[in-house]
Amino acid sequence: MIALLSALIPSPAADAAHDAAHETAARFRQGAYSVTCPTCHVPAGMLCLARRSIHAARRDLYRQNPKSDGLVPLLVGRGR
């Protein structure tokens, strides 16, 4: 019963975790945060002006040409 209530009533900890997830993705330019937002015109690596949301145009722009760079290719290098 408590798990069901916590899903319906957001807690401050859940809000902070959600905000931190968006901040981390933006900081490291992951996912849709790797491209500029055509709606609110913020550069890549910045949060959209809408709180805790990514504009649909930015998400669509990322899906057209997603970056495949990850942590492993950066650590391994290009010589192998």
N, C-alpha and C positions, 0 to 999 in steps of 0.2 A: 504494500500500500504506500509506503514512504517513497519507494522508487518511482511509483506512478505520479505522486504529487510533485516530486522534484523535477520530473519531466514537464509538468504543466506550469509550475511556478519557478521561474528562473531565480537563481541565487546570485549574490554578488560575486562569489567565486567563479561561477560559470560565466558570468559576464566578463570578468577579468581574463579568464582563460581564452574566451572567444576573441577579445581584443588583442591579446598577446599573440594568438595564432595569426591574425591579420598583420600585426606589426612585424612578426618574424618573416612572413612570406614577402612582405614589401621590402624589408631590409636586405634580404638576400636575393631579391628580384626573382622570386619563384612564381611559376604559373602565370596568371594574368597580370601580375605586377611586373613582369619583364618587358611589357610594352607600355607606351604612353596611352593615356585615356583620351579618346576623341570627344567624350562628353564633357568632362570637367577640365580637360587640358592640363592635367598634372603629368610630370615626366615619369619615366619608368623608375621603379623603386620607391614611389610615393603612394600613400593611401589616397583613394578617391575621396572627394569631398563629402560623399554620402557615408555616414558612420556605419561601420561594420558591414559594408556592402561593396561589391564591385559592379560597376555599370555594365550592362549587357553588351554594349558596343565594345568595351575593352575586352570582355571575355570572348566575344566573337572574333576580334582582331587576333587574339592569342591563339585561338583554335585554328585559324587559317594557316598559321606558320609557327607551330610550337618549337621552342628551343629544346634540343636534346642534350644540352650540357648538364652534367651532373657532377657529383663529388668525385666519383671514381675516375672519369677521364682526366680530371684536373690533377689527381694524385699520380696516375700512371704515366702521363706524358704522351707525347706524340711519336716518340722514337720506337715504340714497341710494335 
